[in-house]
Amino acid sequence: MQVAGVDVGGTNIGAGLVDETHAVVADAKMETPRSGPELVDAVVELVQGLGGDPVAVGLAIPGVVDDRDVLVVPNLSGWDDDFDIAERVEKRLGLPVALGNDANVGVIGEWLAGAAVGHDDVLGVWMGTGIGGGLILDGRPYRGARGGAGELGHVVVRQGGALCGCGRRGCVEAYAGRASLARAVDTMVGAGRETRLFEIQAQEGKPRLTSRVWEAALAEGDALATELFDTAVDALAAGIGSVVNMLDVELVVIGGGMAEKLGQDLADRIGDAAERWILHRSPELSLVVAELGDDSGIVGAASLGRALAIAG
């Protein structure tokens, strides 16, 4: 049974055809459009381009998802909260569509086929345009009462702090999300700070300050990039430490573009910074980088589609 998994991110959409062993046998990617109708067109085009004969589609959205309802999407500026994307994709493709939060399905993908295999209590942290989070508790994906569980990016680590894209202040995402980091760079350059970030962006031919641009700037020792990234690590560490205190997870999986670029060194650094926030760290607790890369969300999303198809 092959299922199409589609992972909608703030920057790109990834799609893949996933078999029963959770292996991605075909994949494709495109830039994320800014409106609901354009997003439907993109999803349909990607799924049709995969070939094969999928029996269902699993669709991951970067927002709070409650069953068939997308409640809020903070990092897609053109999104209409009343837009029924699942129904529209179903009509276009003639296939059942299951919805999920992008970070939730990312940790499910790692739990099924990646770094979290064999673990029962897991926090997944996805570093992208925003900061996503997902949970496995007692050996099962945990969604919460309305699908909003695991939103690490909107854990407040500084009351009255930096403005977040969600409209509140002091969230982890306000310091560690790539969009927030870009806004901070603009503000500080406007105040007279110097950085090589924009030169590197131009050299790389990137339309924005991507993970690759940050990786290069950090490798060069760019002072502004280093300062802002240090703040990002501290915010992530405080949020993760609070979750560990609350839920006593045994594994934290760090995913997303930044994690792919910086590797296990990033997970180790966040883990070291989290030490002072953790009341009693279990010797079994570890922080690791996601193993599946871009496929984490695709595999996890496909698992939702597969469950829907089996349920009939």
N, C-alpha and C positions, 0 to 999 in steps of 0.2 A: 504494500500500500504506500504510494507516494503522496506526499502532502506538500503544498507550497507554503513556505514561511516567508513573511514580509516584515521587515524591521524598519519602521519609519523613524528616522532621527531628525534632529534639528537642522542638520546639514545635508545628509544623504539618506536615500532609501536603499536598503539591501534586500534582495529576494533570493530564495534558493528552493530547489526541489529536494526534499528530504525523504530518505527511505526509512524502512522500519528499524534499522540499526542506528538511526539518528545521524547518518552520514549525509552530507550535502553533495548531491550528484550533479547539480548544475546551479549556476548562480549568475546574478546580474546586479548592476547598481546604477543609480542616477541621482542627480541633485534633487533635494526635496523642494517641491513647489510651495507656494505661499498661500494657496486657497484650497478649500475643500474640494470643489469640482476638479481642479487641476490635480489634486492628490489622488482622487479616484482614477483619473485618466492614467496617471503614472503607475499606480498599483496594477491596474488591468494590463497595461503594456508590459510591465515587468513579468507578471505571471504568465501571460500568453507567450512571451519570449523564451520562457524556460523550457518549453516543449514538454515531453512526457505526458502523463495522464493523471494529474492530481485529483484526489477525491474530495479535497477540501482546502481551505485557505486559513492560515492563522495570521492575524494582522496585529502587529505591535505598534502602539501609539505612545508618543512621549507625553503622557498626561495621566490623570486619574480615570480609570475605566471601571465601571460597575456593570458587569455582565455585558449587555448590548449598548450601554450608554457611556459616552465619553463626557465626563463631568467638567473637566477643565484641562486645557492644553497651554501651559504658560509660555512655551518657547516656539510656537508656530503663530506668528503675528497675524496671519490672515484667517485664522480658524474661527468658525462660527460654532459655538457650543451646542447649538440645536441641530447640527449637521449629522445625519445618520449615515455614516460612511459604510458600515457593515451592510446595510440593506442595499445601498447603491452598488457596492462591489459585487454582492450576490447576484443582483439583476443583470449586471454586465457580463459576469463570468459563468453564471448558471451553476455556481458551486456554493455550498454552505461556508460561511465565514465566521470565525471565532475571533473575538477581540481580547487584547491584553495590554497591560502597561509595558513599555519597552524594557525598563530595568527589571521588572518582575520576570519577564520571559527570558531575559539575559541570564539571570541566575538559575532559572529552570534549565536552560541549555547547558550551563556549566555543570549542573547537578546530574543531568542525564548523560553527558558525554565529555565533560571537561574536568576542570580542576576540583570540582566539588563532588565528584563521584564517590559514593560510600560515606558521605557525611550527612548527618541528620539535622544539624542546627547551623545554618549558614546565613551570613549577611553578604549580599552582593552590592558593590558600589561601582557605578558606571560614570566615568569622567568624560563628558562630552560637551556639547553646547551648554547643557545644564549638568546637574549632578543627580543621577538617578539611583534608586536603591530598591532591593528586593529581598525577600526572606524565604528561607526554608526552615520550618520549625517542626520538630518531632517527626522528621522524615516526610513532610508534605509541604508543598508550596502554600504560603500563608498570604492571603489577600486582604484580610480585615473585614469589617462589617460592610463596607461599600467599595472595596477595591483599592483603598488608599494606603494600605499598610506598606511600610518600607520606604517612605518618602524621605530619605536621609537628607536630600538636598534642601528640604524645607524645615529641618531641625534648626532652631534658633541657637546660635552659639555666641551672639553678642546683642543684648537688648539695645534697641535704638541704633543698630549698626548700619552697615552699607545697605542701600536699596537693592532689593532682589527683583528679578523679572516677574515674580508672582505678585508684586505690589507691597510686600511686607519688608521689614528690615532685619538685618542680622542673620539671615539664613546661611547655611553652609554654601549654598549655590552662589550667594552674593559675593563670595570670596574665591570660590574654586571652580565655578562653571566657566567654560571658555568664553562665552558671551560677556559675562561679567568682567573677566580678566581683560578683554578687549576694551570695554568701556573704561576701565581703570587706566589702561595704557593711554587712551585718548585724553583723559582728564589730566594725567600727570605730564604728558608731553605738552599739553596746552599750558601747563603751569611752568614749563621751562626745563623739564627733565629730558635727558637724552637717552636714546636706545637704538639698537640696531634691528629691532624687531621688524620695522617696516621695510628696511633695506633687504632683510632676509626674505620677507614676504614677496617682494618684487623679484628677487633673484630666483625664488622657487616657482614663480608664476602662479601664486595662490591668490584667490579672491579675498581671503580674510586671514586672520592670524590662526592658522591651523595648528594641530598638535606637532606637525613636522617643523613648523616655524619656531614654536616654543622650544622644541628639542634642540634645534640648532643654536638658538640664542642662549639657552642654558649651558650648552657645551662650550660656548665662547666665553662664558662668564659675564654676560651682559648684566650690568648692575640692576637696572630696572626690572628686567625679566626675572632675575634671581630673587629680588625683594618681593615681588608680587607672588612668585611661585612659593616662596617660603611661607607667606601668609596663607596661601591656598592649602598647603600641607597642614599647617596648624589648625585651620578650620575643619578640614576633613578629620584630623586626628581627634579633635574635641567631639565632633559628631559621632564618630565611630566608637570612641571611648564610652559615650553615654549609652549607645545601643548595647555595647557589651555589658555594661552595668545593669541594664534593664532586662536583657534577654539571655545573657550567658551563652552566646553562640560559640561554637568551637572553631569556626573558619570564617575569615573575611576574604572574599574574592574581589580584587580590584580590576575592573575592565574599562573599556573605552579607548579612544584614540591615544590619549596621553599614556595610559598604561602599556599599550602596545609599543609605543616609542621608547619609553624609559625602562620598561621591564621590571624584573624582580627588585631591582634597587629602589624603585619607587615604593613598592609595597613594604619593603624593609624600613624605608625612611618614615612612612606613615605609621607603621607599627611602633617604631621607636618613639615617635612624637606622641602617640596615643597613651604611652605608659603612664604619664602623670595624670591622665584622666580616668584611668581604670582603677576601681576600688580594690579589687583582688584579681589579678590576672591569672587565669588558669594556665598551667604549663602546657596544656593541650591546645591553647589558642594559637593560631597562626594566620598570617596574612600572606596571600599569594596572588599572583597576576593570573587573570583568566587565560585559559589555554586555547580557546576556540577563536579568539579574535573577533572579526566581524560576524562569524558564524554563530556566536553565542545566542544572539537574539533571533536569528533565523531558525535555529534548531528548537529553541524554546517556543517560538510562535507556532512552528509546525506541530509541536506536541499538543497545543490547544486545538488546532484544526483536526488533528488525528482523533482526539478525544471526542470532538463534536461529531465526526463522521461515524465513529464506532457507536456512539449513543443513538445515532440514527435520526 
